[in-house]
Amino acid sequence: MIAFALTDALVTIGAILGIYLLWPHRRDGKVRMIRLGLGLMGLAALIGAVRFASGLVDELELAHSLASTFAAAAGLLLISVGLTLKVNAVKMDTGITRYVRYGLPAIVAFLMFFPGTGPIIGSIPVFGLILGIVASGMLVLKGKQSTGLVWLASFALIGLASVLIGGSRMESTFGITNWHLYHALLGIWAVLVGEATKRLMAR
């Protein structure tokens, strides 16, 4: 089980590195959205690492599952919305930006505990992925090819990881449990998001 804890920890480390890359821009409201999204992903992975490292695999299974579902929906949505607002240079008051930053996760949390909303929760990460790809494409079209391509790479990576590996994490590929491959890719994705946002702010 230690191997499972280590690969979950890779995602947490990736999220921390992504957040660290954005430290100089922490006062920007849209960057704070992206940093919070990364933080939610890292927190879910941290719960997974504690779950496997402590041996409380069954006891923490529900908490890990809920945290992962919440992070996939709220985290990816925050990142894609923050990117979209930044790409379009949308001017927002600090208070409004704060409401959006905390309001989106609050809505996701409410939906998670409201009966019959499972399909909606499942569609939010897909919406976030599509929104992020569109925003990345806009960057490329605006002549920011390098930044846009890094963003596209990040969304392509998490999209492929979710589609190709997400549903078969306990199976194996090339003798490696897909769980490890999936979380390794998520760790790389988190760092890519940090680097892509850093480039976006440098433009």
C-alpha positions as CSV (number, residue, x, y, z in Angstrom):
1,M,0.0,0.0,0.0
2,I,3.0,2.3,0.4
3,A,3.4,2.4,-3.4
4,F,-0.2,3.7,-3.6
5,A,0.5,6.3,-1.0
6,L,3.7,7.5,-2.8
7,T,1.9,8.0,-6.1
8,D,-0.9,9.9,-4.4
9,A,1.8,12.0,-2.8
10,L,3.3,12.8,-6.2
11,V,0.0,14.7,-7.0
12,T,0.3,16.6,-3.8
13,I,3.9,17.5,-4.6
14,G,3.0,18.5,-8.1
15,A,0.2,20.7,-6.8
16,I,2.6,22.4,-4.3
17,L,5.1,23.0,-7.0
18,G,2.4,24.5,-9.3
19,I,1.2,26.8,-6.5
20,Y,4.8,27.7,-5.7
21,L,5.4,28.8,-9.3
22,L,2.6,31.2,-8.9
23,W,3.7,32.7,-5.6
24,P,4.9,36.0,-7.3
25,H,1.4,36.5,-8.7
26,R,-0.6,35.5,-5.7
27,R,-2.4,38.9,-5.4
28,D,-4.1,38.5,-8.8
29,G,-7.7,37.2,-8.2
30,K,-7.8,35.0,-11.3
31,V,-4.4,33.4,-10.3
32,R,-5.9,32.8,-6.9
33,M,-8.7,30.8,-8.6
34,I,-6.1,28.6,-10.3
35,R,-4.0,28.2,-7.1
36,L,-7.1,27.2,-5.2
37,G,-8.0,24.7,-7.9
38,L,-4.5,23.1,-7.6
39,G,-4.8,23.2,-3.9
40,L,-8.1,21.2,-4.0
41,M,-6.4,18.6,-6.2
42,G,-3.4,18.4,-3.9
43,L,-5.6,18.0,-0.8
44,A,-7.6,15.2,-2.3
45,A,-4.3,13.4,-3.2
46,L,-3.0,14.1,0.4
47,I,-6.0,12.3,1.9
48,G,-5.3,9.4,-0.5
49,A,-1.7,9.3,0.6
50,V,-2.7,9.3,4.3
51,R,-5.3,6.6,3.6
52,F,-2.8,4.2,2.2
53,A,0.2,5.1,4.3
54,S,-1.8,4.7,7.6
55,G,-3.4,1.4,6.6
56,L,-6.8,2.9,7.0
57,V,-7.8,1.9,3.5
58,D,-11.4,1.1,4.2
59,E,-12.0,3.6,6.9
60,L,-10.9,6.6,4.7
61,E,-12.2,5.3,1.5
62,L,-15.4,7.4,1.6
63,A,-13.5,10.6,2.5
64,H,-10.9,10.0,-0.3
65,S,-13.7,9.3,-2.8
66,L,-15.7,12.4,-1.9
67,A,-12.5,14.6,-1.8
68,S,-11.5,13.3,-5.2
69,T,-14.9,13.9,-6.8
70,F,-15.0,17.4,-5.3
71,A,-11.5,18.2,-6.5
72,A,-12.1,16.9,-10.0
73,A,-15.2,19.1,-10.3
74,A,-14.5,22.2,-8.3
75,G,-10.7,22.2,-8.9
76,L,-10.8,21.9,-12.7
77,L,-13.6,24.4,-12.9
78,L,-11.7,27.0,-10.9
79,I,-8.7,26.5,-13.1
80,S,-10.5,26.8,-16.4
81,V,-12.7,29.8,-15.2
82,G,-9.6,31.6,-13.9
83,L,-7.8,31.0,-17.2
84,T,-10.8,32.1,-19.3
85,L,-11.2,35.4,-17.3
86,K,-7.5,36.1,-17.6
87,V,-7.3,35.4,-21.3
88,N,-10.2,37.7,-22.0
89,A,-8.8,40.4,-19.6
90,V,-12.1,40.5,-17.7
91,K,-12.0,43.2,-15.1
92,M,-13.7,42.3,-11.9
93,D,-13.8,44.0,-8.5
94,T,-11.8,42.2,-5.8
95,G,-15.1,41.3,-3.9
96,I,-16.7,39.8,-7.0
97,T,-13.6,37.8,-7.8
98,R,-13.6,36.4,-4.2
99,Y,-17.3,35.5,-4.5
100,V,-16.6,33.6,-7.7
101,R,-13.5,31.9,-6.2
102,Y,-15.3,30.6,-3.2
103,G,-18.8,30.4,-4.8
104,L,-17.9,27.8,-7.4
105,P,-16.6,25.2,-4.9
106,A,-19.6,26.0,-2.6
107,I,-22.0,25.2,-5.4
108,V,-20.2,22.0,-6.2
109,A,-20.2,21.0,-2.6
110,F,-24.0,21.7,-2.3
111,L,-24.7,19.6,-5.5
112,M,-22.7,16.7,-4.1
113,F,-24.9,16.4,-1.1
114,F,-28.2,17.1,-3.0
115,P,-30.0,14.0,-4.1
116,G,-30.1,13.1,-7.8
117,T,-27.3,15.4,-8.9
118,G,-24.7,12.7,-9.7
119,P,-24.9,13.3,-13.4
120,I,-24.4,17.0,-13.0
121,I,-21.3,16.5,-10.8
122,G,-20.0,14.1,-13.4
123,S,-20.4,16.6,-16.2
124,I,-18.7,19.5,-14.4
125,P,-15.1,18.2,-15.0
126,V,-16.0,17.7,-18.7
127,F,-17.3,21.3,-18.9
128,G,-14.2,22.6,-17.2
129,L,-12.0,20.6,-19.6
130,I,-13.8,22.0,-22.7
131,L,-13.7,25.5,-21.3
132,G,-10.0,25.2,-20.6
133,I,-9.3,23.9,-24.1
134,V,-11.3,26.7,-25.7
135,A,-9.4,29.4,-23.6
136,S,-6.1,27.8,-24.5
137,G,-7.0,27.9,-28.1
138,M,-7.9,31.6,-27.8
139,L,-4.4,32.2,-26.5
140,V,-2.9,30.6,-29.5
141,L,-5.2,32.6,-31.8
142,K,-4.1,35.8,-30.0
143,G,-0.5,35.1,-30.9
144,K,0.5,33.7,-27.6
145,Q,1.5,30.3,-29.1
146,S,4.0,29.2,-26.4
147,T,1.7,29.9,-23.5
148,G,-1.4,28.6,-25.3
149,L,0.3,25.3,-26.2
150,V,1.5,24.7,-22.7
151,W,-2.1,25.2,-21.5
152,L,-3.4,22.9,-24.2
153,A,-0.8,20.3,-23.2
154,S,-2.0,20.5,-19.6
155,F,-5.6,20.0,-20.5
156,A,-4.8,17.3,-23.0
157,L,-2.8,15.4,-20.4
158,I,-5.5,15.4,-17.8
159,G,-8.2,14.6,-20.4
160,L,-6.2,11.6,-21.7
161,A,-5.4,10.4,-18.2
162,S,-9.1,10.6,-17.3
163,V,-10.4,8.9,-20.4
164,L,-7.7,6.3,-21.0
165,I,-6.8,5.4,-17.4
166,G,-9.4,7.0,-15.0
167,G,-11.9,4.1,-15.2
168,S,-9.3,1.3,-15.0
169,R,-7.0,2.4,-12.2
170,M,-6.8,-1.0,-10.5
171,E,-5.8,-2.8,-13.8
172,S,-2.3,-2.9,-15.1
173,T,-0.5,-1.6,-18.2
174,F,3.1,-2.7,-19.1
175,G,3.2,-4.4,-15.7
176,I,2.4,-1.1,-13.8
177,T,-0.8,-0.6,-12.0
178,N,-2.8,2.1,-13.8
179,W,-3.3,3.8,-10.4
180,H,0.4,4.7,-10.4
181,L,0.4,5.9,-14.0
182,Y,-2.8,8.0,-13.5
183,H,-1.4,9.8,-10.4
184,A,2.0,10.3,-12.0
185,L,0.3,12.0,-14.9
186,L,-1.8,14.2,-12.5
187,G,1.4,15.2,-10.7
188,I,3.0,16.3,-14.1
189,W,-0.3,18.0,-15.0
190,A,-0.3,20.1,-11.8
191,V,3.2,21.4,-12.5
192,L,2.2,22.1,-16.1
193,V,-0.7,24.3,-14.9
194,G,1.7,26.2,-12.7
195,E,4.2,26.8,-15.5
196,A,1.4,27.7,-18.0
197,T,-0.1,30.3,-15.6
198,K,3.4,31.7,-14.9
199,R,3.9,32.2,-18.6
200,L,0.4,33.7,-18.9
201,M,1.2,36.3,-16.2
202,A,4.6,37.0,-17.8
203,R,3.0,38.1,-21.1
